[in-house]
Structures are given as structure tokens and as C-alpha cells.
Amino acid sequence: MQRLTRRERVLVAVWLALGVLLWNGVYDMTLGKGIKEYLFRSALHDAGRGPQVTIPSVLDPFVFDALWVSTFWASLVMLAGLVTIRTLRRNDGSR
């Protein structure tokens, strides 16, 4: 197994940072939907139009979805980045 060149190490760091940022963004967006849902159901209860809800009863499914969806997309992007780096390494080595 060959050591990574400086350029490849920088590319791995960039893809890793992109994956972390993507994970955080997708997690935040999905959890934001859950918070809005809780606030909506709470407002319905305050208006006498719905049952009382607790934060965990509404947010737990959203937290579960946020973890899986954000991990899926971040992993997919990381995989694409690492495949790209490996492909570039093969192409550089054949010259």
C-alpha cells in the first residue's frame, strides 16, 4: 500500500470536511422539521384543537430519521470523494 501524497491528503481532508458539513446540514434541516411539527401540534393544543403532546413524542422519530438520512448522504459524498481520489491516483500513476 502506497502512502498518500500531500495533494491526496489535502483532498481527503477537504472531502472529510465536506462530509461533516453535509451531515450537520442535513441533520439540522431534518430536526428543524421536527421542531416545527412540535410547535404546530403544541399550538393546536393551545387552541383547543388537538391533544397535548410532549417533545419526545414528536421529536424522537425526527431524530431517528435525521441520524440515518444525514449519515447516508454524508457517507455517499465521502465515498464519491474517496473513489475520485483513487481514480485520480490511478490515472496519475499510468503516465
Backbone atoms as SQL, in Angstrom:
CREATE TABLE atoms (id INTEGER PRIMARY KEY, chain TEXT, resi INTEGER, resn TEXT, atom TEXT, x REAL, y REAL, z REAL);
INSERT INTO atoms VALUES
  (1, 'A', 1, 'MET', 'N', 0.842, -1.176, 0.000),
  (2, 'A', 1, 'MET', 'CA', 0.000, 0.000, 0.000),
  (3, 'A', 1, 'MET', 'C', 0.886, 1.239, 0.000),
  (4, 'A', 2, 'GLN', 'N', 0.579, 2.162, -0.888),
  (5, 'A', 2, 'GLN', 'CA', 1.382, 3.379, -1.017),
  (6, 'A', 2, 'GLN', 'C', 0.891, 4.459, -0.064),
  (7, 'A', 3, 'ARG', 'N', 1.839, 5.289, 0.361),
  (8, 'A', 3, 'ARG', 'CA', 1.460, 6.439, 1.181),
  (9, 'A', 3, 'ARG', 'C', 0.785, 7.480, 0.298),
  (10, 'A', 4, 'LEU', 'N', -0.105, 8.243, 0.899),
  (11, 'A', 4, 'LEU', 'CA', -0.772, 9.307, 0.158),
  (12, 'A', 4, 'LEU', 'C', 0.185, 10.476, -0.036),
  (13, 'A', 5, 'THR', 'N', 0.085, 11.090, -1.198),
  (14, 'A', 5, 'THR', 'CA', 0.878, 12.293, -1.439),
  (15, 'A', 5, 'THR', 'C', 0.245, 13.458, -0.683),
  (16, 'A', 6, 'ARG', 'N', 0.959, 14.565, -0.637),
  (17, 'A', 6, 'ARG', 'CA', 0.427, 15.748, 0.056),
  (18, 'A', 6, 'ARG', 'C', -0.896, 16.192, -0.577),
  (19, 'A', 7, 'ARG', 'N', -0.945, 16.201, -1.898),
  (20, 'A', 7, 'ARG', 'CA', -2.168, 16.605, -2.597),
  (21, 'A', 7, 'ARG', 'C', -3.333, 15.686, -2.234),
  (22, 'A', 8, 'GLU', 'N', -3.076, 14.397, -2.169),
  (23, 'A', 8, 'GLU', 'CA', -4.133, 13.442, -1.826),
  (24, 'A', 8, 'GLU', 'C', -4.587, 13.602, -0.380),
  (25, 'A', 9, 'ARG', 'N', -3.661, 13.873, 0.526),
  (26, 'A', 9, 'ARG', 'CA', -4.041, 14.108, 1.923),
  (27, 'A', 9, 'ARG', 'C', -4.911, 15.352, 2.050),
  (28, 'A', 10, 'VAL', 'N', -4.574, 16.385, 1.293),
  (29, 'A', 10, 'VAL', 'CA', -5.393, 17.605, 1.309),
  (30, 'A', 10, 'VAL', 'C', -6.780, 17.308, 0.754),
  (31, 'A', 11, 'LEU', 'N', -6.840, 16.539, -0.326),
  (32, 'A', 11, 'LEU', 'CA', -8.141, 16.186, -0.901),
  (33, 'A', 11, 'LEU', 'C', -8.981, 15.349, 0.063),
  (34, 'A', 12, 'VAL', 'N', -8.352, 14.420, 0.760),
  (35, 'A', 12, 'VAL', 'CA', -9.080, 13.623, 1.755),
  (36, 'A', 12, 'VAL', 'C', -9.626, 14.536, 2.846),
  (37, 'A', 13, 'ALA', 'N', -8.819, 15.488, 3.303),
  (38, 'A', 13, 'ALA', 'CA', -9.276, 16.421, 4.343),
  (39, 'A', 13, 'ALA', 'C', -10.436, 17.277, 3.845),
  (40, 'A', 14, 'VAL', 'N', -10.365, 17.715, 2.595),
  (41, 'A', 14, 'VAL', 'CA', -11.451, 18.530, 2.027),
  (42, 'A', 14, 'VAL', 'C', -12.736, 17.711, 1.932),
  (43, 'A', 15, 'TRP', 'N', -12.632, 16.477, 1.432),
  (44, 'A', 15, 'TRP', 'CA', -13.823, 15.628, 1.329),
  (45, 'A', 15, 'TRP', 'C', -14.384, 15.287, 2.704),
  (46, 'A', 16, 'LEU', 'N', -13.501, 15.070, 3.667),
  (47, 'A', 16, 'LEU', 'CA', -13.954, 14.786, 5.029),
  (48, 'A', 16, 'LEU', 'C', -14.692, 15.989, 5.614),
  (49, 'A', 17, 'ALA', 'N', -14.128, 17.181, 5.419),
  (50, 'A', 17, 'ALA', 'CA', -14.790, 18.397, 5.905),
  (51, 'A', 17, 'ALA', 'C', -16.139, 18.587, 5.214),
  (52, 'A', 18, 'LEU', 'N', -16.190, 18.323, 3.920),
  (53, 'A', 18, 'LEU', 'CA', -17.452, 18.434, 3.187),
  (54, 'A', 18, 'LEU', 'C', -18.479, 17.445, 3.721),
  (55, 'A', 19, 'GLY', 'N', -18.041, 16.226, 4.017),
  (56, 'A', 19, 'GLY', 'CA', -18.943, 15.223, 4.579),
  (57, 'A', 19, 'GLY', 'C', -19.486, 15.631, 5.935),
  (58, 'A', 20, 'VAL', 'N', -18.621, 16.187, 6.783),
  (59, 'A', 20, 'VAL', 'CA', -19.060, 16.633, 8.113),
  (60, 'A', 20, 'VAL', 'C', -20.047, 17.789, 7.987),
  (61, 'A', 21, 'LEU', 'N', -19.740, 18.743, 7.113),
  (62, 'A', 21, 'LEU', 'CA', -20.658, 19.873, 6.913),
  (63, 'A', 21, 'LEU', 'C', -22.001, 19.408, 6.353),
  (64, 'A', 22, 'LEU', 'N', -21.958, 18.481, 5.418),
  (65, 'A', 22, 'LEU', 'CA', -23.198, 17.954, 4.848),
  (66, 'A', 22, 'LEU', 'C', -24.011, 17.219, 5.906),
  (67, 'A', 23, 'TRP', 'N', -23.346, 16.386, 6.711),
  (68, 'A', 23, 'TRP', 'CA', -24.042, 15.659, 7.770),
  (69, 'A', 23, 'TRP', 'C', -24.733, 16.645, 8.705),
  (70, 'A', 24, 'ASN', 'N', -24.004, 17.668, 9.109),
  (71, 'A', 24, 'ASN', 'CA', -24.560, 18.647, 10.033),
  (72, 'A', 24, 'ASN', 'C', -25.736, 19.398, 9.408),
  (73, 'A', 25, 'GLY', 'N', -25.615, 19.768, 8.146),
  (74, 'A', 25, 'GLY', 'CA', -26.687, 20.497, 7.476),
  (75, 'A', 25, 'GLY', 'C', -27.950, 19.671, 7.308),
  (76, 'A', 26, 'VAL', 'N', -27.801, 18.431, 6.863),
  (77, 'A', 26, 'VAL', 'CA', -28.971, 17.563, 6.673),
  (78, 'A', 26, 'VAL', 'C', -29.616, 17.246, 8.016),
  (79, 'A', 27, 'TYR', 'N', -28.798, 16.978, 9.030),
  (80, 'A', 27, 'TYR', 'CA', -29.322, 16.704, 10.371),
  (81, 'A', 27, 'TYR', 'C', -30.112, 17.908, 10.879),
  (82, 'A', 28, 'ASP', 'N', -29.548, 19.086, 10.712),
  (83, 'A', 28, 'ASP', 'CA', -30.201, 20.305, 11.186),
  (84, 'A', 28, 'ASP', 'C', -31.516, 20.563, 10.452),
  (85, 'A', 29, 'MET', 'N', -31.522, 20.362, 9.144),
  (86, 'A', 29, 'MET', 'CA', -32.758, 20.578, 8.382),
  (87, 'A', 29, 'MET', 'C', -33.848, 19.598, 8.796),
  (88, 'A', 30, 'THR', 'N', -33.487, 18.340, 8.964),
  (89, 'A', 30, 'THR', 'CA', -34.472, 17.328, 9.338),
  (90, 'A', 30, 'THR', 'C', -34.992, 17.569, 10.749),
  (91, 'A', 31, 'LEU', 'N', -34.098, 17.899, 11.659),
  (92, 'A', 31, 'LEU', 'CA', -34.527, 18.179, 13.024),
  (93, 'A', 31, 'LEU', 'C', -35.365, 19.457, 13.078),
  (94, 'A', 32, 'GLY', 'N', -35.056, 20.414, 12.211),
  (95, 'A', 32, 'GLY', 'CA', -35.857, 21.637, 12.130),
  (96, 'A', 32, 'GLY', 'C', -37.302, 21.342, 11.755),
  (97, 'A', 33, 'LYS', 'N', -37.498, 20.368, 10.863),
  (98, 'A', 33, 'LYS', 'CA', -38.866, 19.955, 10.515),
  (99, 'A', 33, 'LYS', 'C', -39.584, 19.406, 11.740),
  (100, 'A', 34, 'GLY', 'N', -38.873, 18.628, 12.537),
  (101, 'A', 34, 'GLY', 'CA', -39.469, 18.065, 13.755),
  (102, 'A', 34, 'GLY', 'C', -39.844, 19.141, 14.760),
  (103, 'A', 35, 'ILE', 'N', -38.991, 20.137, 14.896),
  (104, 'A', 35, 'ILE', 'CA', -39.286, 21.234, 15.822),
  (105, 'A', 35, 'ILE', 'C', -40.518, 22.000, 15.356),
  (106, 'A', 36, 'LYS', 'N', -40.608, 22.254, 14.055),
  (107, 'A', 36, 'LYS', 'CA', -41.791, 22.940, 13.518),
  (108, 'A', 36, 'LYS', 'C', -43.054, 22.108, 13.743),
  (109, 'A', 37, 'GLU', 'N', -42.929, 20.798, 13.577),
  (110, 'A', 37, 'GLU', 'CA', -44.075, 19.912, 13.813),
  (111, 'A', 37, 'GLU', 'C', -44.512, 19.970, 15.271),
  (112, 'A', 38, 'TYR', 'N', -43.545, 19.964, 16.193),
  (113, 'A', 38, 'TYR', 'CA', -43.883, 20.059, 17.616),
  (114, 'A', 38, 'TYR', 'C', -44.573, 21.388, 17.914),
  (115, 'A', 39, 'LEU', 'N', -44.031, 22.478, 17.391),
  (116, 'A', 39, 'LEU', 'CA', -44.637, 23.788, 17.641),
  (117, 'A', 39, 'LEU', 'C', -46.050, 23.860, 17.064),
  (118, 'A', 40, 'PHE', 'N', -46.254, 23.265, 15.897),
  (119, 'A', 40, 'PHE', 'CA', -47.580, 23.250, 15.289),
  (120, 'A', 40, 'PHE', 'C', -48.570, 22.467, 16.148),
  (121, 'A', 41, 'ARG', 'N', -48.164, 21.265, 16.577),
  (122, 'A', 41, 'ARG', 'CA', -49.061, 20.452, 17.415),
  (123, 'A', 41, 'ARG', 'C', -49.315, 21.112, 18.768),
  (124, 'A', 42, 'SER', 'N', -48.307, 21.772, 19.301),
  (125, 'A', 42, 'SER', 'CA', -48.473, 22.479, 20.572),
  (126, 'A', 42, 'SER', 'C', -49.445, 23.649, 20.412),
  (127, 'A', 43, 'ALA', 'N', -49.341, 24.353, 19.287),
  (128, 'A', 43, 'ALA', 'CA', -50.268, 25.459, 19.026),
  (129, 'A', 43, 'ALA', 'C', -51.693, 24.939, 18.844),
  (130, 'A', 44, 'LEU', 'N', -51.837, 23.792, 18.190),
  (131, 'A', 44, 'LEU', 'CA', -53.168, 23.193, 18.058),
  (132, 'A', 44, 'LEU', 'C', -53.748, 22.865, 19.431),
  (133, 'A', 45, 'HIS', 'N', -52.921, 22.330, 20.314),
  (134, 'A', 45, 'HIS', 'CA', -53.382, 22.016, 21.665),
  (135, 'A', 45, 'HIS', 'C', -53.781, 23.290, 22.406),
  (136, 'A', 46, 'ASP', 'N', -52.971, 24.324, 22.291),
  (137, 'A', 46, 'ASP', 'CA', -53.283, 25.591, 22.960),
  (138, 'A', 46, 'ASP', 'C', -54.581, 26.204, 22.442),
  (139, 'A', 47, 'ALA', 'N', -54.889, 25.951, 21.171),
  (140, 'A', 47, 'ALA', 'CA', -56.124, 26.473, 20.587),
  (141, 'A', 47, 'ALA', 'C', -57.313, 25.558, 20.860),
  (142, 'A', 48, 'GLY', 'N', -57.080, 24.456, 21.558),
  (143, 'A', 48, 'GLY', 'CA', -58.164, 23.527, 21.859),
  (144, 'A', 48, 'GLY', 'C', -58.528, 22.629, 20.698),
  (145, 'A', 49, 'ARG', 'N', -57.622, 22.485, 19.748),
  (146, 'A', 49, 'ARG', 'CA', -57.904, 21.707, 18.538),
  (147, 'A', 49, 'ARG', 'C', -57.153, 20.383, 18.461),
  (148, 'A', 50, 'GLY', 'N', -56.365, 20.059, 19.479),
  (149, 'A', 50, 'GLY', 'CA', -55.599, 18.821, 19.410),
  (150, 'A', 50, 'GLY', 'C', -55.181, 18.354, 20.787),
  (151, 'A', 51, 'PRO', 'N', -54.676, 17.139, 20.871),
  (152, 'A', 51, 'PRO', 'CA', -54.249, 16.595, 22.163),
  (153, 'A', 51, 'PRO', 'C', -52.928, 17.225, 22.606),
  (154, 'A', 52, 'GLN', 'N', -52.653, 17.092, 23.889),
  (155, 'A', 52, 'GLN', 'CA', -51.384, 17.577, 24.409),
  (156, 'A', 52, 'GLN', 'C', -50.264, 16.664, 23.915),
  (157, 'A', 53, 'VAL', 'N', -49.161, 17.262, 23.531),
  (158, 'A', 53, 'VAL', 'CA', -48.026, 16.487, 23.024),
  (159, 'A', 53, 'VAL', 'C', -46.787, 16.809, 23.850),
  (160, 'A', 54, 'THR', 'N', -45.911, 15.823, 23.948),
  (161, 'A', 54, 'THR', 'CA', -44.633, 16.047, 24.609),
  (162, 'A', 54, 'THR', 'C', -43.552, 16.173, 23.542),
  (163, 'A', 55, 'ILE', 'N', -42.473, 16.810, 23.912),
  (164, 'A', 55, 'ILE', 'CA', -41.375, 16.988, 22.959),
  (165, 'A', 55, 'ILE', 'C', -40.826, 15.636, 22.484),
  (166, 'A', 56, 'PRO', 'N', -40.549, 14.696, 23.402),
  (167, 'A', 56, 'PRO', 'CA', -40.012, 13.413, 22.915),
  (168, 'A', 56, 'PRO', 'C', -40.967, 12.655, 21.989),
  (169, 'A', 57, 'SER', 'N', -42.259, 12.752, 22.249),
  (170, 'A', 57, 'SER', 'CA', -43.200, 12.004, 21.408),
  (171, 'A', 57, 'SER', 'C', -43.192, 12.507, 19.966),
  (172, 'A', 58, 'VAL', 'N', -42.891, 13.773, 19.781),
  (173, 'A', 58, 'VAL', 'CA', -42.860, 14.330, 18.431),
  (174, 'A', 58, 'VAL', 'C', -41.455, 14.251, 17.837),
  (175, 'A', 59, 'LEU', 'N', -40.443, 14.580, 18.624),
  (176, 'A', 59, 'LEU', 'CA', -39.093, 14.700, 18.076),
  (177, 'A', 59, 'LEU', 'C', -38.339, 13.382, 17.927),
  (178, 'A', 60, 'ASP', 'N', -38.661, 12.375, 18.721),
  (179, 'A', 60, 'ASP', 'CA', -37.906, 11.118, 18.637),
  (180, 'A', 60, 'ASP', 'C', -37.882, 10.518, 17.228),
  (181, 'A', 61, 'PRO', 'N', -39.015, 10.439, 16.527),
  (182, 'A', 61, 'PRO', 'CA', -38.945, 9.910, 15.155),
  (183, 'A', 61, 'PRO', 'C', -38.109, 10.795, 14.226),
  (184, 'A', 62, 'PHE', 'N', -38.155, 12.104, 14.438),
  (185, 'A', 62, 'PHE', 'CA', -37.377, 13.012, 13.601),
  (186, 'A', 62, 'PHE', 'C', -35.880, 12.877, 13.885),
  (187, 'A', 63, 'VAL', 'N', -35.510, 12.666, 15.143),
  (188, 'A', 63, 'VAL', 'CA', -34.098, 12.461, 15.485),
  (189, 'A', 63, 'VAL', 'C', -33.595, 11.175, 14.832),
  (190, 'A', 64, 'PHE', 'N', -34.380, 10.125, 14.900),
  (191, 'A', 64, 'PHE', 'CA', -34.009, 8.852, 14.265),
  (192, 'A', 64, 'PHE', 'C', -33.804, 9.043, 12.763),
  (193, 'A', 65, 'ASP', 'N', -34.779, 9.692, 12.110),
  (194, 'A', 65, 'ASP', 'CA', -34.665, 9.942, 10.671),
  (195, 'A', 65, 'ASP', 'C', -33.473, 10.838, 10.356),
  (196, 'A', 66, 'ALA', 'N', -33.268, 11.868, 11.170),
  (197, 'A', 66, 'ALA', 'CA', -32.165, 12.801, 10.927),
  (198, 'A', 66, 'ALA', 'C', -30.823, 12.083, 10.989),
  (199, 'A', 67, 'LEU', 'N', -30.660, 11.205, 11.964),
  (200, 'A', 67, 'LEU', 'CA', -29.400, 10.464, 12.082),
  (201, 'A', 67, 'LEU', 'C', -29.152, 9.586, 10.860),
  (202, 'A', 68, 'TRP', 'N', -30.160, 8.831, 10.447),
  (203, 'A', 68, 'TRP', 'CA', -29.966, 7.914, 9.331),
  (204, 'A', 68, 'TRP', 'C', -29.825, 8.633, 7.997),
  (205, 'A', 69, 'VAL', 'N', -30.663, 9.621, 7.749),
  (206, 'A', 69, 'VAL', 'CA', -30.614, 10.316, 6.459),
  (207, 'A', 69, 'VAL', 'C', -29.311, 11.102, 6.321),
  (208, 'A', 70, 'SER', 'N', -28.921, 11.817, 7.376),
  (209, 'A', 70, 'SER', 'CA', -27.685, 12.595, 7.293),
  (210, 'A', 70, 'SER', 'C', -26.465, 11.685, 7.171),
  (211, 'A', 71, 'THR', 'N', -26.467, 10.569, 7.868),
  (212, 'A', 71, 'THR', 'CA', -25.349, 9.632, 7.764),
  (213, 'A', 71, 'THR', 'C', -25.284, 9.013, 6.372),
  (214, 'A', 72, 'PHE', 'N', -26.437, 8.697, 5.799),
  (215, 'A', 72, 'PHE', 'CA', -26.468, 8.139, 4.448),
  (216, 'A', 72, 'PHE', 'C', -25.859, 9.104, 3.439),
  (217, 'A', 73, 'TRP', 'N', -26.332, 10.357, 3.438),
  (218, 'A', 73, 'TRP', 'CA', -25.854, 11.316, 2.445),
  (219, 'A', 73, 'TRP', 'C', -24.391, 11.683, 2.656),
  (220, 'A', 74, 'ALA', 'N', -23.974, 11.843, 3.901),
  (221, 'A', 74, 'ALA', 'CA', -22.567, 12.156, 4.162),
  (222, 'A', 74, 'ALA', 'C', -21.673, 10.991, 3.738),
  (223, 'A', 75, 'SER', 'N', -22.114, 9.769, 3.987),
  (224, 'A', 75, 'SER', 'CA', -21.332, 8.598, 3.579),
  (225, 'A', 75, 'SER', 'C', -21.245, 8.490, 2.064),
  (226, 'A', 76, 'LEU', 'N', -22.337, 8.789, 1.395),
  (227, 'A', 76, 'LEU', 'CA', -22.348, 8.741, -0.060),
  (228, 'A', 76, 'LEU', 'C', -21.373, 9.760, -0.647),
  (229, 'A', 77, 'VAL', 'N', -21.372, 10.963, -0.102),
  (230, 'A', 77, 'VAL', 'CA', -20.458, 12.001, -0.581),
  (231, 'A', 77, 'VAL', 'C', -19.010, 11.623, -0.276),
  (232, 'A', 78, 'MET', 'N', -18.763, 11.098, 0.922),
  (233, 'A', 78, 'MET', 'CA', -17.401, 10.671, 1.272),
  (234, 'A', 78, 'MET', 'C', -16.933, 9.548, 0.348),
  (235, 'A', 79, 'LEU', 'N', -17.796, 8.601, 0.068),
  (236, 'A', 79, 'LEU', 'CA', -17.447, 7.506, -0.831),
  (237, 'A', 79, 'LEU', 'C', -17.117, 8.041, -2.223),
  (238, 'A', 80, 'ALA', 'N', -17.934, 8.956, -2.721),
  (239, 'A', 80, 'ALA', 'CA', -17.676, 9.548, -4.035),
  (240, 'A', 80, 'ALA', 'C', -16.335, 10.277, -4.043),
  (241, 'A', 81, 'GLY', 'N', -16.042, 10.991, -2.965),
  (242, 'A', 81, 'GLY', 'CA', -14.771, 11.701, -2.886),
  (243, 'A', 81, 'GLY', 'C', -13.582, 10.761, -2.862),
  (244, 'A', 82, 'LEU', 'N', -13.670, 9.702, -2.074),
  (245, 'A', 82, 'LEU', 'CA', -12.552, 8.761, -1.988),
  (246, 'A', 82, 'LEU', 'C', -12.365, 7.981, -3.288),
  (247, 'A', 83, 'VAL', 'N', -13.466, 7.659, -3.955),
  (248, 'A', 83, 'VAL', 'CA', -13.363, 6.997, -5.263),
  (249, 'A', 83, 'VAL', 'C', -12.716, 7.943, -6.269),
  (250, 'A', 84, 'THR', 'N', -13.065, 9.216, -6.208),
  (251, 'A', 84, 'THR', 'CA', -12.461, 10.206, -7.097),
  (252, 'A', 84, 'THR', 'C', -10.956, 10.295, -6.864),
  (253, 'A', 85, 'ILE', 'N', -10.550, 10.350, -5.604),
  (254, 'A', 85, 'ILE', 'CA', -9.121, 10.427, -5.283),
  (255, 'A', 85, 'ILE', 'C', -8.398, 9.178, -5.775),
  (256, 'A', 86, 'ARG', 'N', -8.992, 8.031, -5.572),
  (257, 'A', 86, 'ARG', 'CA', -8.369, 6.775, -6.016),
  (258, 'A', 86, 'ARG', 'C', -8.265, 6.727, -7.541),
  (259, 'A', 87, 'THR', 'N', -9.305, 7.190, -8.228),
  (260, 'A', 87, 'THR', 'CA', -9.284, 7.211, -9.689),
  (261, 'A', 87, 'THR', 'C', -8.209, 8.163, -10.197),
  (262, 'A', 88, 'LEU', 'N', -8.095, 9.322, -9.583),
  (263, 'A', 88, 'LEU', 'CA', -7.055, 10.270, -9.983),
  (264, 'A', 88, 'LEU', 'C', -5.669, 9.686, -9.735),
  (265, 'A', 89, 'ARG', 'N', -5.513, 8.937, -8.661),
  (266, 'A', 89, 'ARG', 'CA', -4.218, 8.318, -8.349),
  (267, 'A', 89, 'ARG', 'C', -3.848, 7.298, -9.427),
  (268, 'A', 90, 'ARG', 'N', -4.809, 6.504, -9.858),
  (269, 'A', 90, 'ARG', 'CA', -4.540, 5.512, -10.911),
  (270, 'A', 90, 'ARG', 'C', -4.157, 6.199, -12.217),
  (271, 'A', 91, 'ASN', 'N', -4.887, 7.269, -12.551),
  (272, 'A', 91, 'ASN', 'CA', -4.602, 7.981, -13.795),
  (273, 'A', 91, 'ASN', 'C', -3.238, 8.650, -13.749),
  (274, 'A', 92, 'ASP', 'N', -2.848, 9.191, -12.598),
  (275, 'A', 92, 'ASP', 'CA', -1.532, 9.818, -12.470),
  (276, 'A', 92, 'ASP', 'C', -0.427, 8.774, -12.534),
  (277, 'A', 93, 'GLY', 'N', -0.678, 7.594, -12.007),
  (278, 'A', 93, 'GLY', 'CA', 0.327, 6.538, -11.990),
  (279, 'A', 93, 'GLY', 'C', 0.572, 5.910, -13.351),
  (280, 'A', 94, 'SER', 'N', -0.388, 6.011, -14.257),
  (281, 'A', 94, 'SER', 'CA', -0.247, 5.386, -15.572),
  (282, 'A', 94, 'SER', 'C', 0.526, 6.255, -16.546),
  (283, 'A', 95, 'ARG', 'N', 0.851, 7.474, -16.166),
  (284, 'A', 95, 'ARG', 'CA', 1.574, 8.381, -17.071),
  (285, 'A', 95, 'ARG', 'C', 3.049, 8.168, -17.018);
